[in-house]
Amino acid sequence: MLQSLHVKNLALMEETEVEFGRGLNILTGETGAGKSLLIGSVNLALGGKFEREMLRKGADSALVELIFMSPDERVRKKLIQLELEPEDDGTVIISRKMQVGKSVYKLNGETVTARQVKELAELLIDIHGQHEHQSLLNKKKHMEILDAFCGEEFLPVAEKVETAYKECRELRRRLEEEAMDEEAKAKEQALAEFELQEIEQAKLIPGEDDDLEQRYRLMVNGKKITEGLADSYQYTGSDFENGAGSAVSRALRALRSVSGIDPRLEELEGQLSEIDNLLADYNRDVAEYMADCEFDSEDFAAVEERLNTINHLKGKYGNTIEDVMAYGEDRQKLLDKLTDYDAYMEQLEGKLEAAQKRLETACGKLSNIRRKNAEVLTKQLVNALVHLNFLTVEFDIAVNRSQNITGKGYDDVEFLISTNPGESLKPLGQVASGGELSRIMLAIKTVLAGKDSIDTLIFDEIDTGISGRTAWRVSEQLDTVAHAHQVLCITHLPQIAAMADRHFVIEKSSTEDNTITDIRVLEEGESLGELARLLGSDSLTEAALSNAREMRAQAEEHKKL
């Protein structure tokens, strides 16, 4: 559940922290107090669009932080999948610091992307905004709702449909791309033969280009290397009077003439003798290296030509010898295919036909699951709608076969309704008003509540377009949902507010140069006063408070059922 919300420097909110509870959390307030800021701030924390105008005047950054408590194993697995360490007690902290042109998201203190936050949020919270019920006018939403109701048996079959659909799509793409007439096939075959022959004639060896480039560098720089080695040989050798070797030899002879006098001098003699030997070894190695550096113009020409051949092939077929050889293998496969092109195309067509049969079978199974669950969902929705004061409602979920197959199968799902006796069932968009759509969405949320593992639901003015007895029915339905989920509901109706397990008020206060919106929880007496205000009372008269108490008592009676 959503334990707390912390907002700083967002719009009219200077700094607010509010702690929510289980059950039905109701938020009320005067028009213009900033009730939409609650939904807005939560949406921002979960990746909603941030604009410069949302920053509080004078602030250079805003912060929204949500703290959830979720023991759901799916949440723990998602955190591990995102390479984040789950907390032992199930705490999930989502925060977003917003500046103009920049946002920083964090999950349990670790910096993450907006996409990662959204992935996790889908398991934690479901937000029903003021206009979300309008999505019911789109038939795609109808299929989403039915599929969500179908439960666990639906998922493996849906995955088979999607897999088979992708396989068919890929095979069709290959058939379209590889279809060619005799002239095109002949051109393709001639080009492949030429390229393969060019690669095979080179007799490439992996890694040989590195060895050749090293040899080429040595040959190109041979003169410079030889001159440097010759000077080094001369300066360190014994053949040159001022060479290091001659000087060390003379020094060694001088030391040997006195080394017998003192044992310590023998040690020095040994050290100098090692230096003399090292210099001698060095000079021999240099002499051998210079002997190997003899320039061979034919060898140089051969290395240069081989490198040119390899670089030419790399320029045409790949960045490395391995790439060129792999390209040659692809050309061989293409030639094998073109040699027996008709048989290859027949094989592809056979694979497509088999894949289409698998897709058709999977779609049939998926459709059967949808049809079976559509009957159950229809009955449950009718019951929920009747409870929401649709007294003469008829409802049906039509699952028909469409002409096209997609990754979701071949079904066309549409919700049909009739709210007046004698009228035939029609699509929602042709019959339902805004207030009716809002109640239908609540009915759907109520029915799905038993199957939905998301713990927190937010309803932003679900009461749009309703009043009186219908408002009580909506209130009772929200209480029903709140038995299985934490519910946060923004409302302007006293019937819904009276049902609160925890009542919050959103208030706006102003001074000469400052306006602040704040959210705070109400004590029982304050809650009754807010109910009296929602009932239309300008002042807290005893009559107004009496009406509020009566409404609260009615709500409490329902809660006992």
Backbone torsions as a table, in degrees:
resi	resn	phi	psi	omega
1	MET	NA	162.6	177.1
2	LEU	-83.0	110.4	-177.9
3	GLN	-80.2	-44.5	-176.1
4	SER	-152.2	157.8	176.9
5	LEU	-128.8	128.0	178.5
6	HIS	-121.8	122.9	-178.6
7	VAL	-126.0	136.3	178.8
8	LYS	-138.2	128.6	174.2
9	ASN	59.2	38.3	178.4
10	LEU	-112.8	116.6	-179.3
11	ALA	52.4	-119.9	-177.9
12	LEU	-88.1	-1.1	-179.1
13	MET	-90.3	117.0	177.6
14	GLU	-77.8	-58.1	171.6
15	GLU	-161.1	121.0	-176.9
16	THR	-137.1	137.0	172.9
17	GLU	-132.4	128.0	-177.8
18	VAL	-131.6	137.6	179.3
19	GLU	-107.5	125.5	-179.6
20	PHE	-97.0	162.4	179.0
21	GLY	-121.1	-177.1	177.2
22	ARG	-75.1	171.0	178.4
23	GLY	76.3	-144.3	-173.0
24	LEU	-99.2	110.6	176.9
25	ASN	-99.5	115.3	-177.0
26	ILE	-104.3	137.3	176.2
27	LEU	-122.4	125.2	179.0
28	THR	-129.2	171.9	178.6
29	GLY	168.6	163.8	178.5
30	GLU	-61.5	154.4	173.7
31	THR	-60.3	129.7	-179.8
32	GLY	88.4	-0.2	-179.2
33	ALA	-73.1	-20.5	178.3
34	GLY	109.8	30.7	-179.6
35	LYS	-60.7	-33.4	-179.2
36	SER	-68.7	-15.4	178.4
37	LEU	-63.5	-30.2	179.6
38	LEU	-61.5	-54.8	178.9
39	ILE	-62.2	-40.9	-178.8
40	GLY	-61.2	-43.1	-178.6
41	SER	-68.5	-39.8	177.1
42	VAL	-63.5	-44.1	178.3
43	ASN	-60.8	-39.3	178.5
44	LEU	-62.7	-44.0	179.5
45	ALA	-60.9	-28.9	-176.6
46	LEU	-97.8	15.0	173.0
47	GLY	108.2	9.8	178.5
48	GLY	-65.2	162.9	-177.1
49	LYS	-70.9	129.2	179.0
50	PHE	-106.9	133.4	178.9
51	GLU	-123.6	155.2	-176.5
52	ARG	-52.0	-39.0	-175.9
53	GLU	-64.8	-16.3	-179.1
54	MET	-77.3	-18.4	179.0
55	LEU	-68.7	137.8	174.8
56	ARG	-64.5	141.6	-177.7
57	LYS	-56.7	128.5	178.6
58	GLY	91.6	-10.8	-179.8
59	ALA	-94.6	148.4	177.6
60	ASP	-102.5	-6.4	177.0
61	SER	-155.5	157.1	176.5
62	ALA	-126.8	156.4	-178.1
63	LEU	-136.8	135.7	170.2
64	VAL	-129.8	131.7	-179.6
65	GLU	-132.6	131.0	177.5
66	LEU	-116.8	134.1	175.6
67	ILE	-117.4	118.4	178.5
68	PHE	-107.8	152.4	169.4
69	MET	-120.1	109.2	-173.8
70	SER	-135.2	111.9	175.2
71	PRO	-83.9	2.5	-176.5
72	ASP	-59.1	126.1	-179.8
73	GLU	-63.7	-30.5	179.1
74	ARG	-65.3	-35.2	178.1
75	VAL	-66.4	-43.1	179.6
76	ARG	-61.6	-43.8	-179.8
77	LYS	-65.7	-37.7	179.0
78	LYS	-65.1	-41.1	177.4
79	LEU	-60.7	-43.0	178.1
80	ILE	-64.3	-40.7	177.6
81	GLN	-61.5	-33.7	178.4
82	LEU	-83.6	7.2	179.5
83	GLU	62.5	40.0	176.4
84	LEU	-120.3	147.2	-177.3
85	GLU	-86.1	117.9	178.5
86	PRO	-69.1	146.9	174.5
87	GLU	-78.4	146.2	-177.7
88	ASP	-61.0	-35.6	-177.1
89	ASP	-89.8	6.0	177.6
90	GLY	82.9	10.5	179.6
91	THR	-69.9	134.7	174.7
92	VAL	-128.3	120.0	-179.7
93	ILE	-112.6	118.3	178.1
94	ILE	-112.8	126.3	178.4
95	SER	-135.4	153.5	176.5
96	ARG	-141.9	121.5	174.0
97	LYS	-100.4	126.2	-172.7
98	MET	-117.6	129.3	170.9
99	GLN	-128.6	164.4	179.0
100	VAL	-60.8	118.7	178.4
101	GLY	82.2	3.3	-176.2
102	LYS	-153.7	139.1	174.2
103	SER	-138.2	144.7	176.7
104	VAL	-123.5	118.5	178.0
105	TYR	-99.8	143.7	176.0
106	LYS	-137.3	140.4	174.7
107	LEU	-120.7	116.2	-176.9
108	ASN	49.9	39.7	175.6
109	GLY	87.9	-9.3	-179.1
110	GLU	-97.9	133.5	178.7
111	THR	-68.0	130.8	-177.4
112	VAL	-136.5	179.1	178.1
113	THR	-96.1	164.0	176.7
114	ALA	-61.2	-37.5	179.8
115	ARG	-62.0	-42.0	179.2
116	GLN	-64.5	-39.6	177.7
117	VAL	-62.3	-44.9	-178.6
118	LYS	-63.6	-39.4	178.9
119	GLU	-60.0	-44.6	-179.6
120	LEU	-71.9	-38.6	-176.8
121	ALA	-61.4	-30.5	179.5
122	GLU	-60.4	-22.7	179.6
123	LEU	-94.0	-10.7	-172.9
124	LEU	-106.7	-34.8	-168.6
125	ILE	-150.5	144.8	177.1
126	ASP	-125.2	117.7	-175.6
127	ILE	-106.0	121.0	176.8
128	HIS	-103.9	98.7	-178.0
129	GLY	-74.4	175.9	-175.1
130	GLN	-58.4	-31.6	-172.8
131	HIS	-115.3	12.6	-177.1
132	GLU	-65.5	-29.1	-180.0
133	HIS	-60.8	-20.9	177.3
134	GLN	-64.4	-22.8	179.0
135	SER	-63.8	-17.9	177.8
136	LEU	-67.7	-14.7	177.2
137	LEU	-76.2	-11.6	179.5
138	ASN	-100.0	123.5	-177.0
139	LYS	-62.7	-25.9	177.9
140	LYS	-58.4	-35.9	179.5
141	LYS	-66.3	-33.6	-179.9
142	HIS	-62.3	-43.4	179.1
143	MET	-66.1	-39.8	178.6
144	GLU	-59.2	-42.7	-178.6
145	ILE	-66.0	-46.5	179.9
146	LEU	-62.4	-43.9	-179.3
147	ASP	-63.0	-37.9	178.3
148	ALA	-65.0	-32.1	-179.9
149	PHE	-75.0	-28.7	-173.7
150	CYS	-63.0	-26.7	172.4
151	GLY	79.3	-156.3	-168.2
152	GLU	-65.7	-35.6	-178.1
153	GLU	-64.9	-22.1	-176.2
154	PHE	-75.1	-39.8	-169.0
155	LEU	-60.5	-50.9	-178.8
156	PRO	-62.3	-35.5	179.1
157	VAL	-71.3	-39.5	177.8
158	ALA	-61.5	-37.6	178.1
159	GLU	-65.9	-38.9	177.9
160	LYS	-63.7	-40.7	178.6
161	VAL	-62.0	-47.5	-178.5
162	GLU	-63.3	-41.6	178.8
163	THR	-62.7	-46.8	-179.8
164	ALA	-64.8	-37.9	179.0
165	TYR	-64.0	-44.1	178.9
166	LYS	-64.2	-37.8	178.4
167	GLU	-64.1	-45.1	178.6
168	CYS	-62.9	-42.7	-179.7
169	ARG	-62.3	-40.7	-179.8
170	GLU	-67.7	-41.5	179.7
171	LEU	-66.2	-38.9	176.4
172	ARG	-63.1	-42.0	179.2
173	ARG	-60.4	-43.4	-179.5
174	ARG	-65.4	-40.4	179.3
175	LEU	-63.5	-40.5	179.5
176	GLU	-68.0	-43.0	-176.9
177	GLU	-69.5	-34.3	-172.5
178	GLU	-97.5	0.0	175.3
179	ALA	-71.9	128.2	-179.9
180	MET	-153.5	152.8	177.7
181	ASP	-84.4	179.5	-175.6
182	GLU	-62.4	-38.9	-178.9
183	GLU	-65.8	-45.2	179.4
184	ALA	-65.3	-39.1	179.2
185	LYS	-63.6	-40.8	179.8
186	ALA	-63.9	-41.9	178.6
187	LYS	-64.0	-43.9	-179.6
188	GLU	-63.9	-39.6	-179.0
189	GLN	-68.8	-41.6	179.7
190	ALA	-63.4	-42.7	179.5
191	LEU	-64.8	-43.6	-179.6
192	ALA	-63.4	-40.7	179.0
193	GLU	-62.9	-42.9	179.6
194	PHE	-62.9	-46.4	-177.9
195	GLU	-66.0	-41.9	179.6
196	LEU	-65.0	-41.3	179.1
197	GLN	-62.6	-41.7	179.7
198	GLU	-61.4	-40.5	-178.8
199	ILE	-72.5	-44.2	-178.0
200	GLU	-65.3	-37.7	-180.0
201	GLN	-63.6	-27.1	-178.9
202	ALA	-73.0	-20.1	-179.9
203	LYS	46.7	58.7	-175.9
204	LEU	-68.7	146.5	176.1
205	ILE	-123.7	124.2	-179.7
206	PRO	-54.4	131.1	177.2
207	GLY	87.4	-9.4	-176.0
208	GLU	-67.9	-26.1	-179.8
209	ASP	-65.6	-34.2	177.2
210	ASP	-65.0	-43.6	179.2
211	ASP	-64.6	-42.0	-179.2
212	LEU	-65.9	-40.6	-179.9
213	GLU	-65.8	-34.8	176.3
214	GLN	-65.5	-45.2	178.7
215	ARG	-63.6	-39.9	-178.8
216	TYR	-63.9	-42.0	178.6
217	ARG	-61.6	-40.4	179.0
218	LEU	-64.8	-41.4	-179.4
219	MET	-66.9	-44.3	-179.6
220	VAL	-61.8	-36.0	-178.2
221	ASN	-100.4	17.3	-175.5
222	GLY	-57.5	-45.9	-178.1
223	LYS	-62.9	-45.6	-179.5
224	LYS	-62.8	-39.4	179.4
225	ILE	-66.3	-44.0	-178.0
226	THR	-62.1	-43.6	179.7
227	GLU	-63.5	-42.2	179.5
228	GLY	-64.5	-41.8	179.0
229	LEU	-66.3	-39.3	-179.4
230	ALA	-62.5	-43.9	178.2
231	ASP	-63.8	-42.9	-179.9
232	SER	-63.5	-40.3	179.4
233	TYR	-62.8	-42.0	-178.0
234	GLN	-66.9	-44.4	-175.5
235	TYR	-72.0	-21.4	-178.2
236	THR	-107.3	-6.6	-173.2
237	GLY	-88.7	-177.5	-178.8
238	SER	-100.9	-10.8	-177.5
239	ASP	-78.5	-19.6	-178.5
240	PHE	-102.5	129.8	-172.2
241	GLU	-57.2	-38.8	-178.5
242	ASN	-94.8	10.4	180.0
243	GLY	-71.2	156.6	-178.6
244	ALA	-62.6	-36.3	-179.8
245	GLY	-62.2	-44.4	179.0
246	SER	-63.2	-44.3	-178.8
247	ALA	-63.9	-41.8	179.6
248	VAL	-66.4	-39.5	178.6
249	SER	-61.0	-43.8	178.8
250	ARG	-64.2	-40.8	179.9
251	ALA	-64.8	-36.7	-179.6
252	LEU	-67.3	-41.2	178.4
253	ARG	-62.7	-41.6	-179.3
254	ALA	-64.3	-39.6	-177.6
255	LEU	-70.7	-36.6	-179.6
256	ARG	-63.9	-28.1	-178.9
257	SER	-67.9	-16.6	-177.9
258	VAL	-125.6	-2.4	-173.3
259	SER	-65.7	-24.2	-179.1
260	GLY	-73.7	-13.7	-176.6
261	ILE	-74.6	-37.4	-174.3
262	ASP	-139.0	129.3	-179.9
263	PRO	-55.4	-32.7	179.7
264	ARG	-64.1	-31.5	177.6
265	LEU	-67.8	-28.6	177.6
266	GLU	-65.4	-37.4	177.1
267	GLU	-62.5	-44.7	179.1
268	LEU	-62.5	-37.6	178.4
269	GLU	-62.7	-41.7	179.9
270	GLY	-62.0	-41.8	179.1
271	GLN	-62.2	-45.5	-178.4
272	LEU	-68.1	-32.5	177.4
273	SER	-64.2	-39.1	177.7
274	GLU	-63.6	-40.4	178.2
275	ILE	-61.8	-41.6	179.7
276	ASP	-62.0	-42.5	179.9
277	ASN	-66.7	-41.3	179.0
278	LEU	-61.3	-42.6	178.4
279	LEU	-63.8	-38.9	178.8
280	ALA	-64.8	-43.5	178.7
281	ASP	-62.9	-42.9	179.9
282	TYR	-59.4	-43.9	-179.1
283	ASN	-65.2	-38.5	177.5
284	ARG	-64.1	-42.4	180.0
285	ASP	-63.4	-40.9	179.2
286	VAL	-64.2	-40.6	-179.8
287	ALA	-63.0	-41.6	179.5
288	GLU	-66.0	-41.5	-179.5
289	TYR	-62.0	-42.5	-179.9
290	MET	-64.9	-33.5	178.5
291	ALA	-65.5	-36.4	179.9
292	ASP	-74.8	-17.2	-176.2
293	CYS	-86.4	10.6	179.7
294	GLU	-61.1	125.6	-174.6
295	PHE	-76.3	127.1	177.3
296	ASP	-116.7	109.2	-175.6
297	SER	-63.5	-33.6	179.5
298	GLU	-68.7	-42.8	178.6
299	ASP	-63.2	-40.7	179.1
300	PHE	-61.4	-44.1	-179.7
301	ALA	-64.0	-38.7	-179.7
302	ALA	-66.5	-43.2	179.2
303	VAL	-63.4	-44.0	-178.6
304	GLU	-63.5	-41.9	-179.5
305	GLU	-65.7	-41.3	179.9
306	ARG	-64.6	-42.1	177.9
307	LEU	-62.4	-40.7	178.7
308	ASN	-61.9	-40.5	178.6
309	THR	-62.6	-47.4	-178.4
310	ILE	-64.6	-45.0	-178.3
311	ASN	-65.9	-33.4	176.2
312	HIS	-62.3	-45.8	179.6
313	LEU	-67.1	-39.2	178.6
314	LYS	-64.8	-36.4	178.0
315	GLY	-66.3	-28.0	-178.1
316	LYS	-93.3	-36.1	-166.7
317	TYR	-123.1	-5.4	179.9
318	GLY	164.1	165.0	-176.8
319	ASN	-82.1	-19.0	-179.2
320	THR	-132.2	166.7	176.5
321	ILE	-60.9	-39.0	179.1
322	GLU	-61.5	-39.0	177.8
323	ASP	-63.4	-42.3	-179.6
324	VAL	-63.4	-43.3	-179.7
325	MET	-66.4	-37.9	177.4
326	ALA	-64.9	-38.0	177.6
327	TYR	-63.4	-39.7	177.6
328	GLY	-61.7	-38.9	177.8
329	GLU	-64.3	-38.9	177.7
330	ASP	-64.4	-39.7	178.4
331	ARG	-63.5	-36.8	178.9
332	GLN	-66.0	-41.3	178.2
333	LYS	-62.7	-40.6	178.9
334	LEU	-63.1	-42.6	178.9
335	LEU	-63.4	-41.4	177.9
336	ASP	-59.6	-40.5	179.9
337	LYS	-67.2	-44.8	-177.3
338	LEU	-69.9	-27.5	179.4
339	THR	-63.3	-36.7	178.3
340	ASP	-125.1	56.5	-170.9
341	TYR	-60.9	-45.1	-176.8
342	ASP	-61.4	-42.2	179.6
343	ALA	-66.1	-37.2	179.1
344	TYR	-63.6	-45.2	-179.5
345	MET	-66.2	-37.0	176.8
346	GLU	-63.2	-38.2	178.8
347	GLN	-64.6	-43.1	177.8
348	LEU	-61.8	-44.2	179.4
349	GLU	-62.7	-36.5	177.4
350	GLY	-65.6	-41.4	177.5
351	LYS	-62.9	-41.1	179.3
352	LEU	-64.4	-42.0	-179.9
353	GLU	-62.2	-42.0	179.2
354	ALA	-66.2	-40.6	179.2
355	ALA	-65.1	-38.6	178.6
356	GLN	-64.8	-36.0	177.5
357	LYS	-66.7	-42.1	177.7
358	ARG	-63.0	-39.2	179.2
359	LEU	-65.6	-43.8	-179.6
360	GLU	-62.4	-42.4	178.9
361	THR	-63.1	-46.3	-179.8
362	ALA	-64.1	-39.9	178.3
363	CYS	-63.0	-38.8	178.4
364	GLY	-62.8	-43.6	178.7
365	LYS	-63.9	-41.5	-179.9
366	LEU	-65.0	-40.3	180.0
367	SER	-64.7	-39.6	178.8
368	ASN	-62.8	-40.0	178.6
369	ILE	-64.5	-42.0	179.6
370	ARG	-64.2	-45.7	-177.4
371	ARG	-63.4	-42.8	179.7
372	LYS	-61.7	-46.4	-178.5
373	ASN	-74.1	-26.4	178.2
374	ALA	-62.7	-37.4	178.7
375	GLU	-64.4	-43.9	-179.3
376	VAL	-67.3	-45.3	-178.8
377	LEU	-63.9	-37.4	179.0
378	THR	-59.6	-47.1	-179.4
379	LYS	-62.5	-43.4	-178.4
380	GLN	-67.7	-37.7	179.0
381	LEU	-68.6	-38.1	177.8
382	VAL	-61.1	-45.2	178.7
383	ASN	-60.4	-42.6	-179.6
384	ALA	-67.0	-38.2	-179.5
385	LEU	-69.4	-37.9	176.5
386	VAL	-62.5	-40.9	178.6
387	HIS	-65.7	-25.9	178.5
388	LEU	-91.3	21.7	172.9
389	ASN	76.3	22.6	166.2
390	PHE	-88.2	86.3	-167.8
391	LEU	-71.1	-31.7	-177.6
392	THR	-121.1	37.2	-172.8
393	VAL	-79.1	139.8	166.1
394	GLU	-119.1	138.1	-176.3
395	PHE	-141.2	144.2	178.1
396	ASP	-148.9	148.7	174.3
397	ILE	-112.0	106.9	-179.0
398	ALA	-84.8	123.3	176.3
399	VAL	-117.0	100.9	-177.3
400	ASN	-116.0	157.3	178.0
401	ARG	-83.0	127.6	176.6
402	SER	-91.1	169.6	-179.1
403	GLN	-75.9	-24.5	-176.4
404	ASN	-106.4	149.5	174.5
405	ILE	-108.7	132.7	176.5
406	THR	-121.7	-174.6	177.7
407	GLY	-66.3	-9.4	177.9
408	LYS	-104.3	7.7	178.1
409	GLY	106.3	-164.8	-178.2
410	TYR	-111.0	13.5	-177.3
411	ASP	-84.1	145.4	170.0
412	ASP	-115.7	113.4	-174.8
413	VAL	-107.6	132.9	179.1
414	GLU	-146.2	136.7	176.1
415	PHE	-87.1	130.7	179.3
416	LEU	-120.0	145.5	-176.5
417	ILE	-147.6	150.5	170.1
418	SER	-137.2	124.5	-177.3
419	THR	-107.4	1.5	179.8
420	ASN	-129.3	136.9	-179.8
421	PRO	-56.8	137.5	176.6
422	GLY	89.4	-15.9	179.4
423	GLU	-86.0	142.1	179.1
424	SER	-76.0	160.3	177.1
425	LEU	-65.8	133.8	179.2
426	LYS	-135.5	160.6	176.8
427	PRO	-57.2	148.4	-177.1
428	LEU	-51.5	-44.3	-175.4
429	GLY	-62.7	-22.0	-179.4
430	GLN	-90.5	-10.8	-171.9
431	VAL	-123.3	-50.0	-167.2
432	ALA	-78.9	139.8	173.3
433	SER	-84.7	176.1	179.7
434	GLY	-60.3	-44.0	178.6
435	GLY	-64.4	-37.9	178.9
436	GLU	-68.5	-40.7	176.9
437	LEU	-60.3	-39.4	179.2
438	SER	-61.7	-43.3	179.3
439	ARG	-69.9	-36.6	178.1
440	ILE	-62.9	-41.8	178.6
441	MET	-63.2	-40.1	177.4
442	LEU	-63.4	-39.9	177.4
443	ALA	-60.7	-42.7	179.1
444	ILE	-62.9	-46.0	179.0
445	LYS	-60.4	-38.3	-179.3
446	THR	-65.9	-45.2	-178.9
447	VAL	-66.2	-41.4	-178.4
448	LEU	-74.6	-15.6	-175.8
449	ALA	-56.9	-37.0	-179.4
450	GLY	-69.2	-23.7	-178.6
451	LYS	-101.4	-17.9	-174.4
452	ASP	-86.6	126.6	-179.4
453	SER	-88.8	-4.0	176.9
454	ILE	-68.0	126.1	-170.2
455	ASP	-80.7	-33.7	-171.8
456	THR	-112.8	127.5	176.5
457	LEU	-119.3	134.6	175.7
458	ILE	-117.0	128.6	176.8
459	PHE	-117.3	120.2	178.6
460	ASP	-100.4	102.9	178.2
461	GLU	54.2	55.7	175.3
462	ILE	-65.1	-13.9	-175.2
463	ASP	-88.2	11.6	-177.8
464	THR	-55.6	126.2	173.7
465	GLY	79.3	15.4	-180.0
466	ILE	-126.7	164.4	178.8
467	SER	-166.0	178.2	172.8
468	GLY	57.1	-136.0	-176.9
469	ARG	-59.7	-37.9	179.7
470	THR	-62.0	-37.5	178.3
471	ALA	-61.6	-40.0	176.5
472	TRP	-62.8	-40.4	179.6
473	ARG	-63.1	-41.8	177.2
474	VAL	-62.8	-41.8	179.1
475	SER	-59.4	-45.1	179.7
476	GLU	-64.7	-37.1	179.8
477	GLN	-68.0	-39.7	176.7
478	LEU	-61.8	-39.4	177.0
479	ASP	-62.8	-38.5	177.9
480	THR	-62.1	-46.2	178.6
481	VAL	-61.7	-37.1	-176.5
482	ALA	-69.4	-12.5	174.9
483	HIS	-71.3	-28.5	-177.9
484	ALA	-106.6	-17.7	-175.7
485	HIS	-137.8	158.9	166.1
486	GLN	-79.2	129.3	-178.1
487	VAL	-121.1	129.1	170.7
488	LEU	-111.7	124.6	-174.6
489	CYS	-133.5	125.0	173.4
490	ILE	-93.4	126.4	-175.0
491	THR	-145.4	162.7	172.7
492	HIS	-121.9	6.2	-177.7
493	LEU	-100.9	131.4	180.0
494	PRO	-65.7	-31.8	-179.6
495	GLN	-60.4	-38.7	179.7
496	ILE	-77.4	-41.4	-180.0
497	ALA	-62.3	-33.1	-178.3
498	ALA	-64.4	-23.0	-176.5
499	MET	-84.8	1.0	-172.1
500	ALA	-62.4	137.4	166.0
501	ASP	-84.9	-26.0	178.7
502	ARG	-147.9	123.4	-172.4
503	HIS	-112.7	126.6	178.8
504	PHE	-117.2	150.2	174.7
505	VAL	-121.2	140.5	176.5
506	ILE	-106.4	120.3	-172.8
507	GLU	-123.9	148.6	175.9
508	LYS	-119.6	129.4	178.2
509	SER	-125.6	147.8	-175.8
510	SER	-134.1	147.2	168.1
511	THR	-120.0	-169.2	-178.3
512	GLU	-62.0	-35.6	-174.9
513	ASP	-128.5	17.8	-175.4
514	ASN	-152.0	140.1	175.0
515	THR	-130.6	130.7	-175.7
516	ILE	-130.6	136.6	171.5
517	THR	-106.6	135.2	-178.1
518	ASP	-136.8	157.0	177.5
519	ILE	-123.7	132.0	178.1
520	ARG	-145.8	153.2	179.2
521	VAL	-81.0	145.6	-177.6
522	LEU	-102.3	138.6	169.6
523	GLU	-74.5	170.7	-174.5
524	GLU	-56.9	-46.9	-179.3
525	GLY	-63.6	-40.4	178.6
526	GLU	-66.6	-37.1	179.5
527	SER	-63.9	-40.6	177.1
528	LEU	-63.4	-38.6	177.2
529	GLY	-63.8	-38.9	178.2
530	GLU	-67.8	-38.1	176.2
531	LEU	-62.4	-40.9	178.2
532	ALA	-61.3	-39.9	178.1
533	ARG	-64.0	-43.8	-179.9
534	LEU	-64.4	-27.6	177.8
535	LEU	-75.6	-6.7	174.5
536	GLY	104.9	11.4	-178.0
537	SER	-84.2	130.1	177.4
538	ASP	-76.8	-25.5	-179.3
539	SER	-138.1	158.0	-176.9
540	LEU	-84.5	72.7	176.1
541	THR	-78.5	162.9	179.1
542	GLU	-62.5	-34.1	179.4
543	ALA	-65.7	-43.9	179.7
544	ALA	-64.1	-43.2	178.9
545	LEU	-66.1	-34.3	178.2
546	SER	-64.0	-42.7	176.2
547	ASN	-60.9	-41.3	179.7
548	ALA	-64.2	-42.4	179.4
549	ARG	-63.4	-40.6	179.7
550	GLU	-62.9	-41.2	179.1
551	MET	-66.2	-41.9	178.9
552	ARG	-63.8	-40.5	179.3
553	ALA	-62.8	-39.2	178.3
554	GLN	-63.4	-40.3	178.1
555	ALA	-65.3	-42.5	-179.8
556	GLU	-63.7	-35.8	177.1
557	GLU	-62.1	-40.9	178.2
558	HIS	-63.7	-40.0	-177.4
559	LYS	-62.7	-25.6	-179.2
560	LYS	-78.3	-15.4	-176.4
561	LEU	-68.9	NA	NA
